[in-house]
Amino acid sequence: MFYFSKLLKGNLKSFLLSLSIFLIYLGLDELLQIHENIYRVFEYFDLFHPSRIVEASMKMGYRSSLWILYYLPFILIFGLWYGYWLRYFQSQMKDNFWILALSGFSLFTVLLTEVFSSTGSLNENSYFCLVTIEETAEMLLASTLILVGSKVINKKN
């Protein structure tokens, strides 16, 4: 997709370029387990030290995965990007709108199941069920985003 983004013009070029960068990062994140170990990077920064983040989040009642807190700015940026393109496809390419909407639902499912499954309060069966749903939603998210990118390329070629 990164290669094909160079062939497009206008809005769709920026969509495909940002989508390809996002998908490359998601692949590297899964391969290198970046999100599971992100707290190790922040051990060197006093302001964002994991102990501070955990203490502050527990005061607010959050008792789940630390990586979600560190990724929160990126999740918000993705949400804004996603909202813009969802509206664009709703008006310009309706067939991509529904696929992109499914990817948004998948992202929400990933985050929600991660929060619930990592509280430490579930029995083994419930935990494995939520982890299975989470991993399935991750694959569905990546697959639907790749599908949207492929459809944009095919429509413009």
Stockholm file with secondary structure:
# STOCKHOLM 1.0

chainA/1-157         MFYFSKLLKGNLKSFLLSLSIFLIYLGLDELLQIHENIYRVFEYFDLFHPSRIVEASMKMGYRSSLWILYYLPFILIFGLWYGYWLRYFQSQMKDNFWILALSGFSLFTVLLTEVFSSTGSLNENSYFCLVTIEETAEMLLASTLILVGSKVINKKN
#=GR chainA/1-157 SS CHHHHTTCCTHHHHHHHHHHHHHHHHHHHHHHTHHHHHHHHHTTCSTTCHHHHHHHHHHTTCCSCHHHHHHHHHHHHHHHHHHHHHHHHHHHCHHHHHHHHHHHHHHHHHHHHHHHHTSSCSCHHHHHHHHHHHHHHHHHHHHHHHHHHHHHHHHHC
#=GC SS_cons         CHHHHTTCCTHHHHHHHHHHHHHHHHHHHHHHTHHHHHHHHHTTCSTTCHHHHHHHHHHTTCCSCHHHHHHHHHHHHHHHHHHHHHHHHHHHCHHHHHHHHHHHHHHHHHHHHHHHHTSSCSCHHHHHHHHHHHHHHHHHHHHHHHHHHHHHHHHHC
//
